[in-house]
Amino acid sequence: MNAMLILFVFSPLLGLASLLVTKRTMLVGILGTLFPLVCALVIYQSYLLGTPFSSFSFHTNWFRFGNFEEETLFQVAFELGVNGFSFMMMFLTAVLALSAAFAGRNITKGARGFYALLFVLEIGMLGVFAAENLLLFFFFFELTLPAMFLLVGKWGRFGSEQASYSYLIYNGIGSAILLVVFVILFGKTGTTNYEGIMQALQSGQTIGHVSEELKMGLFIALFIAFGIKLPIFPLHRWMVRVHVQAPPAVVMLHAGVLLKIGAYGLVRFGLGLFPEQFDRLAFWIAIIGVVNVLYGALLALIQTNLRKVLAYSSISHMGIVLIGLAAMNEAGIKGAVFQVVSHGLIAALLFFLLGILEERFDTSDLAKLGGLAKSMPLFGGFLLAGGMASLGLPGMSGFISEFLAFLGLFQTMPIVAAIGALGIIVTAAYVLRAVLSITFGEGPNGRDLCVLEIVPAAALLVLIIAIGVVPELLGGPIGSVLQMVGR
């Protein structure tokens, strides 16, 4: 079982190696991303049969510092492991990587390089969620940066180079802040292991005194670093540029997984290592969440391009994650985690459909589209379903996540929650406006979905509905989050 997690994380290397010996790049891209999903299904099936996620952990000595004949000052292990939350994120990554491989089938120029970078990006994303120590987390976190930079810059639209550099600068600053925090934690606790750091901070058995002021400073630094990734207002401009300029297949992973690394980091490091500091700043985190919700929703409402509508929609929906976490209770935290997974699926579906629009009509301008429900009924149906999921229709995953997040905040900060709930009304307005503009009225005729487009769209929609109808599919595995933060 220990080998299964290693195989899961590094299985995209099989696809990377296959690109060297075959010219059938799209087939390799699909099969290469299919294998990680198979690994995820095997692990999930074992979990359903009673095998705990902890059984899949992997641990071995890696390297050490200060080996002066008799004494080792610091030792770093190669540690991979999963809990319910991290596994759900890895499962989401595997699903969206396979969907992105389908979405990338229209890339003909440099397709081999595209899929090679896609495999590297998938390894980085899987590794971030499987890492059990600071060094490995940072290594995999950094691995995603050059892969994403090249995918955006080379295969994006006319302004893609500016978007890629904006992505690199903002995320590079976040990485630098994160590295400083990790170095301080390593120096103060003498370990890079998550559990070891948590126990050292809670028990006070650190190398030197860790004052409350230092803990608060470290937490704020973590919040900024992961807030850039999420993103939070006003650190969001780079994300809008990437959403607008990157190819749809890349944006599927960016919106569906990479943004969620910010949320994962806030839960794993913010709530996990500094719960008291998180609680003390919960009100201000809730305010930032409400600003994200309303700011993103209002700007999405006035956009005339579907890409920008979806970009600002992502900002708004990530505000719901902050709202849920700021509630600091079971309902809120569950809602935040549900929102992370739910929005990943919904955003991927909508950007997948956006890619089809641009491939058919070479535009995503709402004014140039319309009436597609007649010529493309299947497309119109999937778009309507994705829109309903985004606005939180009962029976879909978006409803469960938003309901729980706001329920949690209403229990602790009812006035703030009431103001934030206005964003739900605005969300319904901009989603319906965009969907109806595309599906009804007069516009160009287009070819409806083919099999290679129906399969990933249907798979994503099935997962969205399944989580909405049977939320326990996520509720069971993510119970580990509540145990980790003592809620």
Stockholm file with secondary structure:
# STOCKHOLM 1.0

chainA/1-487         MNAMLILFVFSPLLGLASLLVTKRTMLVGILGTLFPLVCALVIYQSYLLGTPFSSFSFHTNWFRFGNFEEETLFQVAFELGVNGFSFMMMFLTAVLALSAAFAGRNITKGARGFYALLFVLEIGMLGVFAAENLLLFFFFFELTLPAMFLLVGKWGRFGSEQASYSYLIYNGIGSAILLVVFVILFGKTGTTNYEGIMQALQSGQTIGHVSEELKMGLFIALFIAFGIKLPIFPLHRWMVRVHVQAPPAVVMLHAGVLLKIGAYGLVRFGLGLFPEQFDRLAFWIAIIGVVNVLYGALLALIQTNLRKVLAYSSISHMGIVLIGLAAMNEAGIKGAVFQVVSHGLIAALLFFLLGILEERFDTSDLAKLGGLAKSMPLFGGFLLAGGMASLGLPGMSGFISEFLAFLGLFQTMPIVAAIGALGIIVTAAYVLRAVLSITFGEGPNGRDLCVLEIVPAAALLVLIIAIGVVPELLGGPIGSVLQMVGR
#=GR chainA/1-487 SS CHHHHHHHHHTHHHHHHHTTTCSCHHHHHHHHHHHHHHHHHHHHHHHHTTCCGGGGCEEEEEEEECCBTTBCSEEEEEEECCCHHHHHHHHHHHHHHHHHHHHGGGCCTTHHHHHHHHHHHHHHHHHHHHBCBHHHHHHHHHHHHHHHHHHHHHHSCTTHHHHHHHHHHHHHHHHHHHHHHHHHHHHHHSCCBHHHHHHHHHHTCCSSCCCHHHHHHHHHHHHHHHHHHTTCTTSCHHHHHHHHHSCHHHHHHIIIIIHHHHHHHIIIIIIHHCHHHHHHTHHHHHHHHHHHHHHHHHHHHTCSBHHHHHHHHHHHHHHHHHHHHHHCSHHHHHHHHHHHHHHHHHHHHHHHHHHHHHHHHSCCBGGGCCCHHHHCHHHHHHHHHHHHHHTTCTTSHHHHHHHHHHHHHHHHCHHHHHHHHHHHHHHHHHHHHHHHHHHSSSCCCCCCCCHHHHHHHHHHHHHHHHHHHCTHHHHTTTHHHHHHTTC
#=GC SS_cons         CHHHHHHHHHTHHHHHHHTTTCSCHHHHHHHHHHHHHHHHHHHHHHHHTTCCGGGGCEEEEEEEECCBTTBCSEEEEEEECCCHHHHHHHHHHHHHHHHHHHHGGGCCTTHHHHHHHHHHHHHHHHHHHHBCBHHHHHHHHHHHHHHHHHHHHHHSCTTHHHHHHHHHHHHHHHHHHHHHHHHHHHHHHSCCBHHHHHHHHHHTCCSSCCCHHHHHHHHHHHHHHHHHHTTCTTSCHHHHHHHHHSCHHHHHHIIIIIHHHHHHHIIIIIIHHCHHHHHHTHHHHHHHHHHHHHHHHHHHHTCSBHHHHHHHHHHHHHHHHHHHHHHCSHHHHHHHHHHHHHHHHHHHHHHHHHHHHHHHHSCCBGGGCCCHHHHCHHHHHHHHHHHHHHTTCTTSHHHHHHHHHHHHHHHHCHHHHHHHHHHHHHHHHHHHHHHHHHHSSSCCCCCCCCHHHHHHHHHHHHHHHHHHHCTHHHHTTTHHHHHHTTC
//
